[in-house]
Amino acid sequence: MTIKFNSYESLKEWKNKNLSNSLSNTHSLNNFHDEVMKEVYKLALTRLEKELPPCKSTWFITGSGGRYEQGVISDQDQGIVYEETNPNSENFYKLLGEELSFGLNEVGYPYCQGNVMSSNSLWCKSVEAWKQQLFEWMEEGSLNSIRNLQIFYDARMLTGQNEYIYELKSLIHEYCKANPILLKRFMESVMHIKNAIGPLGQIIVETNGIHQGSIDLKYSAFIPYVNAIRILSIKEGIHETSTIDRINCLISMNKYKEELQTYKNHFEQLLEYRLSLYQIDTYEDTHYLNIKTLTKEQRKEIKKILKEGRKLHQYVNRIIEKGCS
């Protein structure tokens, strides 16, 4: 990006003006989000009156951003890994994390309700502190720890040193190889899937509120695919973050090739439906698809996607159960 912004307000104005030019596909939209967030990083350093951080570091995004699956509006899920453990670095990255979270919110990426932000010390640590944190999460194995591990596993470097993220994810791979029971804990934590198909084969929609008549794409459709493929990727030591890239890596392994191609097609269709939700007002709106706006063929397609998501989940569960028996 050649434009130099002098404030979060000017960046937000540019973002809102140019967003529509990136709606041709999910890849283009996520590249746009990346560029905007990188500009937030530059402005944050300027506001701290720093040109460069005091040591090597990685600013990463996770969640849908880490998976390259953001919609038109996305909240922020981001954190920091820095090289040196000393008071100077700790103080600097604490201030930078707070500024990044503030700046992203100002530009139009709302604060994460789950507090997965670099302004939270849990998500802003040195490499060594991150190693210890991941180990503690894996050893504890509570639902909250498992949730945090899955969030971290979707981390993708936005600026800085990519090797830190690679090294930290490798620790998760190594631990799971030695302790396959952790994979079972991952699976147990995501077993609940929001019911989307009724007993008569009808699509279950919201019956009250502003999204009445709509289906919750996030929890009924996206989550089953994302969770299942993530767990299979952890098992196989895959570092890629997007669900499609993960599926491609798994397909390259002959044992998954036949089974996963269909699921890849369904997830690509799901991303297209999500992209169609561009005339929205809030982050929450990006998750809801009004069934009345769909053709008969599209409703049939959505129903197929929903059913297949549950089947994929069951398929991965059988693999994990077999590996732990």
N, C-alpha and C positions, 0 to 999 in steps of 0.2 A: 504494500500500500504506500503510495507516494505522498499522500496528504499528511501534513503534520497537524495534530490536534492540540489545542492549548487548554482544553477543559473537558470534563466528562459530559457537560451539556452539549458542546459542539459535536462530540463523538456520537452521542445519542441522536442528535438531529440528523447527522449523516447516516447513521444506521437505519433509522426509520424511513428515510428518503430512498435508500438504496436496497432495502431488504427484498422488495418485489422482484428485483433483477436476478435473484438467486433461487427462485422457486421452481426451476425446471426439473430438478431432481434432488434427492436427499443429500447426495455428495456435494453438490454446489451449495446448498443451504448450510451444511456443516462447515464447509470451507469459509463461508462468509462469517459464521459465528466465530470461528477460530481467529480470523483476522481482526474482528472487533475486539475480542478478548485480549489479543496480543497488544493492541493499542491501549487497552486499559492498563496492562502491565507497564508499558512505557510511561503513561501518565502517572501511575502510582510511584514509580521511581523518581520522576520529576518532582512530585509533591513532597517526597521525602528528601529532596535535594541530593539525590544520588544518581550517578550515571551508571554505576555497576554495583552489584551486591558485593559484600566483603569476602565471599568464598563461592565456590561452585555450588550450584543448586538446580533443582527442577521444580518448576511450577506445573502441576498436573491438573487435569480435569477428569472427572469420573462421572458415573451415572450415564444418562443418555448422551452427554457430550463426550465422555470417554469412549463410548461405543459408537460414536459417529452417527447417532440416531436422534439428534435433537429435532424438535418440531420448530414451528415459526417462533413460538415463545417458549423459553426454557428457563427454569430456575438455575441457580449456581450450585455445582458440586465440585469443589476444588480444594487442593491442598499443596503443601510444600515439603520437599525433602532437601536438606542442605548438608554440606559436607562436614564442616567443622563444629565440634561440640565445645563451645566456650561462651562466656557471657556476652561478648560483643556480637557474635553471630545470633545467639538466641534472642537478644534484644532487637537486633535489626529485623529478623524475620518475623518476630511478633508484630512489630510495627507495619512491616510490609503486608503481612497476612490481613491485618485489620484494614489497611488501605485498599487492598485488592477486593475484599468482600464489600466494602463501602462503594468502591468505584463500579464494580459490576452491577450492584443494585441501582446506582445512579444512571447507568447506561441502559438498563432495562432487563437485567437478569436478577429476578427477585432473590432475596435471601432464602437459603435452604431451610425449610422447616425442621429438618432433622439435624441442622447445625453441622453439616459436612462442608466446612469452609475453613480456609487457612487462618481465619480470625479465631478459630477454636484450636487451642494447643494440642488437642487430640489429633489434629490433621496437619500440624506444622511442627516437624521434628527433624533432628539430624539423622543421618543415615543409620548410625549406631542405635539411636533411640527408636527409630522405626523398626529395626531388626528385633529389638527387645519387645516392642509393642506387638508386632505380628506374632512372635513366639508366644507371648502371653495370651493373645486371642485364640491361637490354635490349641494351646494347652487347656484353656478354660472351657472352650467349646459351648458357651452359653448362647442362647438365641441372639443376644445383642452382639456378642463377639463374632458369631458366624455371619451376622448381617454386615458388620464392619469389614470382615475379610472379603466378603463378596463385593462390597462397594469398592474396596481398594483394588480388587482384581480387575475392575473395569477402568483403572487409572491409565491415562494416556498423557505423555509429556506434551506440554504446550510450548514452554520455553525452557532452555537449559540443557541439562545432561540426561540423556535417555538411559544411560547405563544404570542409574540408580533404581529406576522403576524395574528394569530387567532383572537386576540383582535381587531386589526385594520379592518379586514374583517367583523367582527361582527358589527362594526359601520355602514358599508355599508348596511348590511342586515337590521338593525334596521331602518335606514333612509328610505330605499325603502319600508318597510312595512308601515311606517307612511306617505310616499310621493310616491305613486305608479307612479306618473307622471315621476319620474326619470327613471323608467324602460322604459317608452315610449321614453325618450330622448336617452337612450342606443340604443333602436331599430332604432330610426330615424338616428342615427349616422352611422349605418352599412347597411342601406338599399341598397346602390349601390353595385351590384355584377357584376364583370367583365363577360361579355357575353362569353360563351364558346361553345354554340351550335347554329349553323346557322339556317336560315329559312327552309332549306332542310334537317335538321337533321345532318349536318356534324359538326365535331369537328373544332372549329375555332383555328387556329395556328398562331404563329408569322410569318409575311410575310417579315420582313426585319431583318438585323443584324445577329449577331453570333448565335442567337437562332431561326433562320428561320426554320419553319417546326416543331417547338416544341410548346407544350402547357404550359402555366404558371400555374403550379400546386398550387402555393401559393395563388394567387388571384382568380383563377377560381374554385379551388376545396377546398383547406384547409380552407380558410377564411370563406366561408358560414357555414361550419360545426362548426368551432371553435367559431365564433361569436354567432351563434344561441344557442349553448349549454351553452356558458358562461352566456348569459343573462337569460336563464332558470334557471341556477344554482344560479345566484344572487337572482332571485325571490324566489327560494326554500331554500335559506340559506345554500347552499352546500359549504364546505370549500375545498374539493379536487380540485386539479389544472389540472390534465391531462384530456383531452376531454373524453377519454375512461372511466376513473374513475368517471367523472361527469355523463356520460350517465348511468353507472352502478347504481349510487345513484338514479338517476331519474327513472330508470327502477324498482327499488325496491319500488317506489311509484306506486300503482296500476293504477293511472290515466294516467301514461306515458308508462306503460309496453308494451302494444301492439304496440304503434306507434314507439317507439324509437329503438327496437331491430334491425330492418332492417337498420336504420341509423348507428348503432354501427358497423354492419358488413361491411358497405360501408367504414366507416372511417378506420377500421382496414386494409382493402384492400388498401386504399389510403396510409397509413403508409408504407405498403410493397412496393408500387411503389416508394415512396420517398427513401426508403432504397436502391433501385436498382441503384440510382444515385450516386454511390460511386467513379466512375472514372471521377472526376471533378477537376477543377483547382481553382475556386473561390466560395465565398459564394453565389453569384448571380446564379451560375450554378446549385445549389442544388434545384432550383425552377422549372427547365425546363425539361420536358420529351419529347423526340423526338418520334413523333407518328410513324415514319417509322420503329422504332425498335420493335414495338408491333405486335403481331399476330392479326388476324381478331377477335378472341375471346377476346383478351385483349382490343382492341379498343372498342368493344361492352361494355365491363365491365367499362372502363373509362367513356364512354358516359353515362352509367347508374349512375355512381357515381356523375357525374356533374349535371345531371337532379335531382337526389335525394337531392343534397346539396341545390338547389334552393327551392325544395319542403319543406325541413326541415326549411329553413329560413321563408317561408310563413306560415308554421304551428306555429312557435314560435311567429311570428308577430300577428297572430290571437289571440293567448293566451294573449299577452301583451295588445292588443287593447281591448279585452273583460274585462281585469282586470282594465283598466283605464276608462271604459265607465260608 
